[in-house]
Amino acid sequence: MSLPQQDFLRDAMLELGLTREAFAKRIGAPWETFKKWLLPAESGGSREMPAIAWALVREVLEHERLKRECEALKTKAKKKS
């Protein structure tokens, strides 16, 4: 079973250390749309994220993970020199 979109988004925000507003801006989602994505699925105002939004969030997460790895490698290399 896949992760519900609300959990997926909350986990992503937590990993990136971003507020809801900052995360919505980071992925280019209108604030009102993003709020609807965070509502419980059984809520009348909830909206399902399109597949492209799922893919974009995954790409943002991977980019940030790789960026952290590169920074760690640079720091390690500086310590060796």
C-alpha positions as CSV (number, residue, x, y, z in Angstrom):
1,M,0.0,0.0,0.0
2,S,1.4,3.4,-0.9
3,L,1.7,6.3,1.5
4,P,-1.3,8.6,1.6
5,Q,-0.6,11.9,0.0
6,Q,-1.1,13.9,3.2
7,D,1.6,11.8,4.9
8,F,3.9,11.9,1.9
9,L,3.7,15.7,1.9
10,R,4.1,16.1,5.6
11,D,7.2,13.7,5.6
12,A,8.7,15.7,2.7
13,M,8.2,19.0,4.5
14,L,9.7,17.6,7.6
15,E,12.7,16.2,5.8
16,L,13.3,19.5,4.1
17,G,12.6,21.6,7.2
18,L,10.0,23.7,5.4
19,T,6.8,25.2,6.5
20,R,3.6,24.4,4.6
21,E,3.7,27.8,2.9
22,A,7.4,27.5,2.0
23,F,7.0,23.9,0.7
24,A,4.0,25.0,-1.5
25,K,6.2,27.8,-2.9
26,R,9.1,25.4,-3.4
27,I,7.1,23.1,-5.6
28,G,5.2,25.9,-7.3
29,A,1.8,24.9,-6.1
30,P,-0.8,27.6,-5.4
31,W,-1.4,27.8,-1.6
32,E,-5.1,27.1,-1.9
33,T,-4.4,23.9,-3.9
34,F,-1.7,22.8,-1.5
35,K,-4.0,23.2,1.5
36,K,-6.6,20.9,-0.3
37,W,-3.9,18.3,-0.9
38,L,-3.2,18.2,2.9
39,L,-6.8,17.7,3.9
40,P,-7.9,14.2,4.9
41,A,-9.1,12.2,2.0
42,E,-12.6,11.8,3.5
43,S,-12.8,15.6,3.8
44,G,-15.2,17.3,1.4
45,G,-12.6,19.8,0.4
46,S,-9.7,17.3,-0.2
47,R,-8.2,17.1,-3.6
48,E,-6.0,14.3,-5.0
49,M,-2.5,15.4,-6.2
50,P,-1.9,14.8,-9.9
51,A,0.9,12.3,-10.8
52,I,3.1,15.1,-11.9
53,A,3.0,16.7,-8.4
54,W,4.0,13.3,-6.8
55,A,6.9,13.1,-9.3
56,L,8.0,16.7,-8.6
57,V,8.1,16.2,-4.8
58,R,10.1,13.0,-5.3
59,E,12.6,14.9,-7.5
60,V,12.9,17.8,-5.0
61,L,13.6,15.3,-2.2
62,E,16.2,13.5,-4.3
63,H,17.8,16.7,-5.3
64,E,18.1,17.9,-1.7
65,R,19.5,14.5,-0.6
66,L,22.1,14.6,-3.3
67,K,23.0,18.2,-2.5
68,R,23.5,17.2,1.2
69,E,25.7,14.3,0.1
70,C,27.8,16.6,-2.1
71,E,28.2,19.1,0.7
72,A,29.3,16.3,3.1
73,L,31.9,15.1,0.5
74,K,33.2,18.6,0.1
75,T,33.5,19.1,3.8
76,K,35.3,15.8,4.1
77,A,37.7,16.7,1.3
78,K,38.5,20.0,2.9
79,K,39.4,18.3,6.2
80,K,41.8,16.0,4.4
81,S,43.7,18.9,2.8
